[in-house]
Amino acid sequence: MSTLYERTLRRAGTDPEGFWAEAAEQISWVKRWDSVLDDSNPPFHRWFAGAQVNTCYNAVDRHVEAGRGQQPALIYDSPVTGTTATLTYADLQDQTARLAGVLRNLGVRKGDRVLIYMPMIPEAAVAMLACARIGAVHSVVFGGFAARELATRIDDALPRVVLTASCGIEIARIIDYKPLLDDAIARSAHKPAATVLLQRPQHSATLGPGDHDWHEAMAAAQPADCVPVQATDPLYILYTSGTTGIPKGVVRDNGGHLVALDWSMKNVYGTAPGEVYWAASDIGWVVGHSYIVYAPLIHGCTTVLYEGKPVGTPNAGAFWRVISDHGVSALFTAPTAFRAIKREDPHGDLIRQFDLSSLRTLFLAGERADPDTVRWAEEKLGVPVIDHWWQTETGWPIVANCVGLGALPVKHGSPTKVVPGYDVRILEHEGGSAGGSRELPAGETGAIALRLPLPPGCLPTLWKNDGGYIDSYLSEFDGYYQTGDAGFVDEDGYLYIMSRTDDLINVAGHRLSTGGMEEILASHPDVAECAVIGIADSLKGQVPLGLVVLYAGSGRTEAEIVPELVQTVRDQLGPVASFKIAAVVDRLPKTRSGKVLRGTMRRIADGEPYTVPATIDDHAILDEIEKTLAELGLPRL
């Protein structure tokens, strides 16, 4: 007998319009759709064409109208300010309606853009929802982003208004936002008409011409009602890095986004309305958009918004405290966070100090979840640890162990199987011609591609850049979205993400995955985390280089460990891998979301010029890596 997962996957694949129409019944529509899927202008497919809806209404107002206004909607937990606060759905409705009234008073209308440049505070979520309430298109830029990167986003989105705060706080450091914003506006050709600034107690900013005080504006505003928009109208623009240095504005629509996120909360994450869900991310990233703000609220859950870094000093044990204090049932974070926890507390002593009985499931995404870390988390927490995989562009999971459909057996190293609604294929070019492709059999590594049309909730295009959308995502293989990731499917249908396609290295004609080597290195008992990059070699084209971070208190030297690592890779992959160079480092350079900067390290190793990414706060770590690589005496082409 087929499982619920198998039946759901089959239904979504054979009757996608019927499947998503059924899922859409959970959403409150102003006007129902003319067609579930409009495929009249491929590859620009549109879901729920002709429908009218409002995202803020579905995330806030309908829960109040259903008698759940006093249910907690958002729990704000800020160890950096010593603050905790709870907003009920009624509180959220009031604040969102008032801020929407502020925007309306400043001339913001349906379709106008609003840029949000704020820290992790409740007002940031209110800002997003207020834009959605009146049909404005928000673009959230990570708080504290450098002025140059902020200016490029202002010039691309052309916001009418900027919503900001006086500062952000990182552990004990105050980041003054106003000078960064003023510098960005001075650099940009487009000048927003107004800025609304929230003064925080920790730091006050001086308001200039065109600036408005948040609290004063809120007090003077009349609440604004929800404005119906087309299901295919944009909800937000989220910028992601582009290969040309110009950011790509990923567009998310209203209707498909509502349906997909609501469906995912029940079926992927296994959560029910009223439960507490915590995505330990930032609203500046897609995880924050989808699973801090929108999905939990649309589904009627309580979402946790955490200000601070929940790993490392002085917040050791913060994950466990938050779960215990607020009764979190599902936690979603990055594998990097758990590698750091495992490194600092390998025996799980801190875990045993807290009551984690509410925690039902741990979800990991953002980077490959190495099997060793997953096993450690399973053992120490005693709950299922679910690795899953998706992208900024898709907005919700592509491959997962769908808890709500009946959890499948776990295979460590795999995010399990395709989520119903997606059609995942492993492809390679056929005959060397761009566009032509063939599907690879089980076990062979190739490019991971998604067959079109993408399901609801995925990007329909890039902001003001249909051509860039095609060039960036659809030109590699005809009829497919190219994810940029490489991997394989095993004989049971489990997908394995091995690396980005540009992290497949060519060693003397052999295509090898750096991710596979990282998995081997991570299995060493002294290695807390690691990264493998391909470096230039005059004889073999490329050879792998391993950088490893050891557990606290390992007590072993680099001279002892490196030969063991080299031999382990040789034993498991064979001499073809040419893995001979490794070094121990104190830490790895990462973005604010925890992704390791492999590309930057690769450029350093090859002696190429590089710029410090805007997404990294700790610039000194790159100097340390540069020094380490120089000491290795790496060959240059």
C-alpha positions in Angstrom: 0.0 0.0 0.0 1.4 3.4 -0.9 2.1 5.9 1.8 0.5 9.3 2.2 3.7 10.9 0.9 3.6 8.8 -2.2 0.0 9.5 -2.9 0.5 13.2 -2.4 3.5 13.3 -4.6 1.6 11.4 -7.4 -1.4 13.7 -7.1 0.7 16.8 -7.3 2.6 15.4 -10.3 -0.4 14.2 -12.3 -2.9 16.9 -11.5 -1.0 20.0 -10.4 -3.9 22.3 -11.0 -6.4 20.2 -9.0 -3.8 19.7 -6.2 -3.0 23.4 -5.8 -6.7 24.4 -6.1 -7.4 22.1 -3.2 -4.6 23.6 -1.2 -5.8 27.1 -2.0 -9.1 26.4 -0.2 -7.2 27.1 3.1 -6.7 30.8 2.0 -9.2 33.6 2.2 -9.7 35.1 -1.2 -11.4 38.4 -2.1 -12.1 36.9 -5.6 -11.4 33.4 -6.8 -9.1 32.7 -9.7 -10.0 32.5 -13.4 -7.4 29.8 -13.9 -5.2 27.9 -11.4 -2.2 28.0 -13.7 -1.8 30.5 -16.5 0.7 29.0 -18.9 -0.1 31.2 -21.9 3.3 33.0 -21.8 6.0 30.4 -21.0 8.4 30.4 -19.3 6.5 33.1 -17.3 3.9 30.9 -15.6 1.4 32.5 -13.2 -0.6 30.8 -10.5 -4.1 31.7 -9.5 -4.5 34.2 -12.4 -7.4 36.5 -12.0 -7.8 36.0 -8.2 -7.7 38.8 -5.7 -6.3 38.5 -2.2 -4.5 40.3 0.6 -1.5 38.7 2.3 -1.7 40.7 5.5 -5.4 39.8 5.9 -4.5 36.1 5.7 -1.6 36.5 8.1 -3.3 38.6 10.7 -6.9 39.8 10.4 -8.6 36.5 9.6 -7.2 35.0 12.8 -8.6 37.9 14.8 -12.0 37.6 13.1 -12.0 33.9 13.9 -11.8 34.7 17.6 -8.1 34.1 18.1 -7.1 37.7 18.7 -5.6 37.0 22.1 -3.4 34.2 20.9 0.3 35.1 20.8 1.3 35.8 17.2 5.0 36.9 17.8 7.4 36.4 20.7 10.3 38.8 20.7 13.3 37.5 22.5 16.3 39.9 22.7 19.2 38.9 25.0 21.2 41.8 23.6 18.8 44.2 25.1 17.5 42.1 27.9 14.0 42.2 26.5 11.2 39.8 25.9 7.7 40.8 24.6 4.7 39.1 23.2 2.4 40.5 20.5 -1.0 38.9 20.2 -2.8 38.7 16.8 -4.9 41.6 17.9 -1.8 43.6 18.8 -0.3 42.8 15.5 -3.4 43.8 13.7 -3.5 47.2 15.4 0.2 48.0 14.8 0.1 46.8 11.3 -3.0 48.8 10.4 -1.5 52.0 12.0 1.8 51.7 10.2 -0.1 51.1 6.9 -1.8 54.3 7.7 1.6 56.0 8.1 2.7 54.8 4.7 -0.6 55.9 3.2 -0.1 59.4 4.7 3.3 59.5 3.0 1.8 58.8 -0.4 2.5 55.1 -0.6 -0.1 53.4 -2.8 -0.6 49.9 -4.3 2.5 48.8 -6.3 4.8 51.4 -4.8 8.0 50.1 -3.2 9.1 50.5 0.4 12.6 49.6 1.5 12.9 48.2 5.1 16.3 48.5 6.7 15.8 47.3 10.3 17.2 45.0 13.0 15.5 41.9 14.4 12.7 43.7 16.3 8.9 43.3 16.1 8.6 46.5 14.1 10.4 44.9 11.2 7.7 42.2 10.9 5.1 44.9 11.3 6.7 46.9 8.5 6.5 43.9 6.1 2.9 43.2 6.9 2.0 46.9 6.7 3.3 47.1 3.2 1.4 43.9 2.3 -1.7 45.4 3.8 -1.9 48.3 1.4 -0.5 46.4 -1.6 2.9 48.1 -1.5 5.9 46.0 -2.5 8.5 45.7 0.3 12.2 45.1 -0.1 14.0 44.1 3.1 17.7 44.8 3.2 19.7 43.2 6.0 20.2 45.7 8.8 23.7 47.1 8.9 24.4 46.3 5.2 27.1 48.6 3.8 26.1 51.8 2.2 27.3 50.8 -1.3 25.2 47.6 -1.4 22.2 49.5 0.1 22.5 52.1 -2.6 22.3 49.6 -5.4 19.1 48.2 -4.0 17.6 51.7 -3.7 18.4 52.4 -7.3 16.9 49.2 -8.5 13.7 49.1 -6.4 13.1 52.9 -6.5 11.4 52.9 -3.0 9.0 55.8 -2.2 9.7 55.4 1.5 12.4 53.9 3.7 11.5 52.3 7.1 14.5 52.1 9.4 15.6 52.2 13.1 18.3 54.2 14.8 20.5 51.2 15.4 21.1 47.5 15.5 22.9 45.6 18.2 25.4 42.8 17.8 26.3 41.4 21.2 27.7 44.5 22.9 28.3 46.6 19.7 25.9 49.3 18.6 25.6 49.7 14.8 24.4 53.2 13.9 22.0 52.7 10.9 21.3 56.4 10.1 24.8 57.3 8.8 24.8 54.1 6.7 21.4 54.9 5.2 22.3 58.6 4.6 25.4 57.6 2.8 23.5 55.1 0.7 20.9 57.7 -0.3 23.7 60.2 -1.1 25.3 57.5 -3.4 22.0 56.5 -5.1 20.5 58.3 -8.1 17.0 57.7 -6.8 16.0 59.7 -3.7 13.2 58.2 -1.5 10.5 60.8 -0.6 10.6 60.0 3.1 12.2 58.0 5.9 10.4 56.8 9.0 12.9 56.1 11.8 12.3 54.1 15.0 14.3 55.5 17.8 15.7 52.7 20.0 16.6 53.3 23.7 20.2 52.0 23.1 21.0 54.8 20.6 19.3 57.9 19.3 19.7 59.2 15.7 19.4 62.8 14.5 16.5 63.3 12.1 17.0 65.4 9.0 14.7 66.8 6.3 12.2 64.3 5.1 12.7 62.1 8.2 9.8 61.2 10.4 9.8 59.8 13.9 8.1 56.3 14.0 6.2 56.7 17.2 4.9 60.2 16.4 3.8 59.1 12.9 2.0 56.1 14.4 0.2 58.2 16.9 -1.1 60.6 14.2 -2.1 57.9 11.7 -5.5 56.4 11.1 -5.5 52.6 10.7 -5.6 51.4 7.1 -7.8 48.6 5.9 -6.5 45.7 3.7 -6.3 46.5 0.0 -7.1 43.7 -2.4 -4.4 42.9 -5.0 -4.1 40.5 -7.8 -2.7 37.1 -6.8 0.0 37.6 -9.4 1.0 41.1 -8.1 4.4 41.2 -6.4 4.4 41.0 -2.6 8.1 41.7 -2.2 11.5 41.9 -3.8 14.4 40.1 -2.1 17.9 40.8 -3.5 20.4 38.1 -3.8 23.9 38.3 -5.1 24.5 38.1 -8.9 27.5 36.9 -10.8 28.0 40.3 -12.4 28.1 42.1 -9.0 24.6 43.6 -9.6 22.1 42.1 -7.2 19.2 40.1 -8.5 15.8 41.1 -7.3 13.9 37.9 -6.6 10.1 38.6 -6.9 7.5 36.8 -4.8 3.8 37.1 -5.8 0.9 37.2 -3.3 -1.4 34.3 -4.2 1.0 31.4 -4.9 3.1 32.5 -2.0 0.2 32.3 0.4 -0.9 28.8 -0.8 2.6 27.3 -0.8 3.7 28.6 2.6 0.5 27.6 4.3 0.7 24.1 2.7 4.3 23.7 3.8 3.7 24.5 7.5 1.3 21.6 7.8 2.8 19.1 5.4 6.5 19.8 5.5 7.0 21.0 9.0 4.1 19.2 10.6 2.9 22.2 12.7 -0.6 23.1 13.7 -2.2 26.5 14.4 -1.4 27.7 17.9 2.0 25.9 18.1 5.2 27.8 18.6 7.6 27.8 15.6 11.1 29.3 15.7 13.2 29.9 12.6 16.5 31.1 14.0 17.4 33.3 11.1 17.1 37.0 10.2 14.3 38.7 8.3 16.9 40.0 5.8 17.2 36.4 4.4 14.6 34.3 2.7 14.2 32.1 5.7 13.2 35.1 7.7 10.7 36.2 5.1 9.2 32.8 4.7 9.4 31.2 8.1 9.8 34.0 10.7 7.1 36.3 9.3 4.8 34.9 6.7 4.3 31.1 6.9 3.8 30.8 10.7 1.4 33.7 10.8 -0.5 32.6 7.7 -0.9 29.2 9.3 -1.9 30.7 12.7 1.1 29.7 14.6 3.2 31.7 17.2 6.5 32.8 15.7 9.7 33.6 17.6 11.8 36.6 16.5 15.2 36.4 18.2 17.6 39.4 18.3 21.2 38.3 18.7 23.4 35.4 17.8 22.2 32.2 19.6 25.5 30.4 19.5 28.9 31.2 21.0 29.7 33.5 23.9 28.0 35.1 25.7 24.9 33.3 24.6 26.0 29.7 25.0 22.8 27.6 25.6 20.6 30.3 24.0 18.9 27.8 21.7 17.9 25.6 24.7 16.8 28.6 26.8 14.5 29.9 24.1 12.9 26.5 23.5 12.4 26.0 27.2 11.1 29.5 27.9 8.6 29.7 25.0 7.6 26.1 24.5 9.0 25.9 20.9 7.7 22.8 19.1 9.7 23.1 15.9 13.2 24.7 15.5 14.6 25.6 12.1 18.2 26.7 11.9 21.4 26.2 9.9 23.8 23.3 10.2 26.5 25.8 10.9 24.9 26.7 14.2 24.8 23.1 15.3 28.4 22.6 14.3 29.3 25.5 16.5 27.3 24.2 19.4 28.8 20.8 19.0 32.3 22.3 18.9 31.8 24.3 22.1 29.7 21.7 24.0 30.6 18.3 22.5 29.0 16.3 25.4 25.8 18.3 25.4 26.2 19.4 29.1 24.2 22.6 28.4 21.3 20.8 26.8 20.7 18.8 30.0 20.1 22.0 32.0 16.9 22.9 30.2 13.4 21.5 29.8 13.2 20.7 26.0 10.1 18.6 26.3 8.1 20.9 23.9 10.6 20.3 21.1 9.2 17.9 18.6 11.4 18.4 15.5 14.7 20.1 14.5 15.0 21.3 10.8 18.3 22.1 9.2 18.9 24.0 6.0 21.2 26.6 4.4 24.3 24.4 4.0 24.9 20.7 3.7 24.1 19.0 7.0 27.1 16.6 7.5 26.0 13.2 8.9 28.2 13.6 12.0 26.5 16.7 13.1 23.0 15.3 12.4 23.8 12.2 14.4 25.1 14.3 17.3 21.9 16.4 17.3 19.7 13.3 17.2 21.5 11.7 20.1 21.6 14.8 22.3 18.1 16.1 21.6 16.2 12.8 21.2 14.0 14.2 18.4 14.0 13.8 14.6 16.5 15.9 12.9 15.2 16.9 9.4 17.7 18.1 6.8 16.0 19.9 4.0 17.0 21.9 0.9 15.7 24.9 -0.9 16.8 28.3 -2.2 16.1 32.0 -2.0 14.5 31.8 -5.4 12.1 29.0 -4.5 11.0 30.5 -1.2 10.0 27.1 0.4 11.5 23.6 0.5 12.3 21.6 -2.7 13.5 18.4 -1.0 12.6 17.4 2.6 11.4 14.7 4.8 7.8 15.9 4.9 6.8 15.4 8.6 3.2 16.2 8.0 2.9 13.5 5.3 4.4 10.8 7.5 8.2 10.9 8.1 10.3 8.6 5.9 13.3 6.7 7.0 16.3 9.1 7.4 19.5 8.6 5.3 22.2 10.7 6.8 23.7 13.1 4.2 20.4 13.3 2.3 17.6 15.9 2.7 15.4 12.9 1.8 13.0 13.2 -1.2 11.3 15.7 -3.4 8.5 17.8 -1.9 5.2 17.3 -3.7 4.7 20.0 -6.3 8.4 19.9 -7.5 9.8 17.8 -10.3 13.6 17.3 -9.6 15.9 15.9 -12.3 19.7 15.2 -12.4 20.9 16.4 -15.8 24.1 16.9 -17.8 24.7 18.5 -21.2 24.3 16.2 -24.1 26.8 16.5 -26.9 28.2 19.7 -25.4 25.4 21.9 -26.7 23.8 24.4 -24.3 20.2 23.6 -23.9 20.4 19.9 -24.9 20.5 17.6 -21.9 20.1 14.0 -20.7 18.9 12.7 -17.4 21.5 10.8 -15.4 20.8 7.4 -13.8 20.7 6.8 -10.1 24.0 7.3 -8.4 25.6 9.7 -11.0 26.3 13.3 -10.0 25.1 16.0 -12.2 23.3 19.4 -12.2 20.1 19.5 -10.1 17.3 21.0 -12.2 13.6 21.6 -11.6 11.2 20.9 -14.5 9.0 23.9 -15.4 6.6 25.1 -14.4 7.8 25.8 -10.9 5.1 25.3 -8.2 3.4 28.2 -6.5 5.5 30.3 -4.2 8.6 30.2 -6.4 9.9 33.3 -8.2 8.0 34.1 -11.3 10.7 36.4 -12.5 13.4 39.0 -11.4 12.4 42.5 -10.7 12.3 44.5 -13.9 14.5 41.9 -15.5 12.7 39.1 -17.4 15.8 38.6 -19.6 18.0 38.2 -16.5 15.6 35.7 -15.1 15.9 33.6 -18.3 19.7 34.0 -18.5 20.3 33.2 -14.9 18.0 30.3 -14.4 16.4 28.9 -17.5 19.1 29.0 -20.2 21.2 26.1 -19.1 18.7 23.3 -19.9 15.6 23.8 -22.1 12.4 23.5 -20.0 14.2 23.5 -16.7 15.1 25.8 -13.8 18.8 25.3 -13.1 19.4 25.4 -9.3 23.2 25.8 -9.5 23.6 22.9 -7.2 25.1 19.5 -8.0 24.1 16.1 -6.6 22.6 12.7 -7.3 19.6 10.6 -6.6 20.1 7.1 -5.2 18.2 4.0 -6.1 15.5 4.8 -3.4 14.8 8.2 -4.7 16.8 10.1 -2.0 18.5 13.2 -3.2 22.1 14.1 -2.2 23.3 17.7 -2.5 27.0 17.5 -3.0 28.0 21.1 -3.8 27.3 24.1 -5.9 28.0 23.2 -9.5 30.9 25.6 -9.5 32.3 23.6 -6.5 32.7 20.5 -8.6 36.4 20.4 -9.3 38.1 18.8 -12.3 41.2 16.9 -11.1 43.0 15.5 -14.1 39.8 15.0 -16.0 37.8 13.6 -13.1 34.8 15.6 -11.9 34.8 15.4 -8.1 32.5 17.0 -5.5 34.1 19.1 -2.7 31.0 18.3 -0.7 31.8 14.6 -0.7 35.3 15.4 0.6 33.9 17.6 3.3 31.7 14.8 4.5 34.7 12.6 4.9 36.7 15.2 6.8 33.7 16.0 9.1 33.6 12.4 10.1 37.0 12.7 11.8 36.5 12.8 15.6 38.6 16.0 16.1 37.0 18.0 13.3 34.2 20.4 14.3 33.7 21.9 10.8 35.5 22.1 7.5 35.6 23.4 4.0 37.2 22.0 0.8 38.0 24.2 -2.1 39.6 23.5 -5.5 42.8 25.3 -6.1 44.7 25.8 -9.4 47.3 23.2 -10.2 49.6 23.4 -13.3 49.6 19.6 -13.8 46.1 18.5 -12.9 44.1 21.6 -13.5 42.7 21.6 -9.9 43.5 19.9 -6.7 41.5 20.0 -3.4 42.6 21.9 -0.3 41.0 21.2 3.1 40.6 23.7 5.9 39.4 22.3 9.2 38.4 23.7 12.6 39.0 21.4 15.6 36.7 20.9 18.6 37.4 22.9 21.7 39.8 21.0 23.8 40.9 18.6 21.1 44.4 18.8 22.3 45.9 17.5 19.1 48.3 19.3 16.8 48.0 20.0 13.1 51.0 17.8 12.4 49.1 14.9 14.0 45.8 15.4 12.4 46.6 16.5 8.8 48.2 13.1 7.8 45.1 11.3 9.2 42.8 13.5 7.2 44.7 12.9 4.0 44.8 9.2 4.5 41.1 9.1 5.3 40.1 10.8 2.1 42.5 8.6 0.2 41.0 5.5 1.8 37.4 6.5 0.9 37.8 8.2 -2.4 41.1 6.7 -3.7 44.2 8.4 -5.1 42.1 10.0 -7.9 41.0 12.7 -5.5 44.6 14.0 -5.1 43.8 15.2 -1.6 47.2 16.1 -0.1 46.9 19.6 1.3 45.1 20.5 4.5 45.4 23.0 7.3 43.9 23.6 10.7 42.4 27.1 11.2 40.7 28.7 14.2 37.5 29.5 12.3 36.1 29.7 8.8 34.9 32.9 7.1 31.1 33.0 6.9 28.3 35.2 5.9 25.9 36.6 8.5 23.5 33.7 7.7 26.3 31.1 8.4 27.3 30.1 4.9 31.0 29.5 4.4 32.7 31.8 1.9 34.3 29.1 -0.2 34.5 31.3 -3.3 36.4 34.0 -1.5 38.8 31.5 -0.1 39.3 29.9 -3.5 40.2 33.3 -4.9 42.7 33.9 -2.0 44.3 30.5 -2.6 44.7 31.1 -6.3 46.2 34.6 -5.7 43.3 36.3 -7.4 42.0 39.7 -6.4 38.9 39.6 -4.2 36.6 42.0 -2.5 35.3 41.6 1.1 31.7 40.5 0.7 29.0 42.8 2.2 27.5 39.9 4.0 30.5 39.4 6.3 31.0 41.4 9.5 34.3 39.8 10.6 36.8 41.1 8.1 39.8 40.0 10.1 39.1 36.3 9.5 39.9 36.8 5.8 43.4 38.1 6.7 43.9 35.1 8.9 42.9 32.7 6.1 45.2 34.6 3.7 48.1 34.2 6.1 47.4 30.5 6.6 47.2 29.8 2.8 50.4 31.8 2.2 52.2 29.7 4.9 51.2 26.5 2.9 53.2 27.7 0.0 50.5 26.9 -2.5 51.6 26.6 -6.2 50.3 29.2 -8.6 49.6 28.7 -12.2 
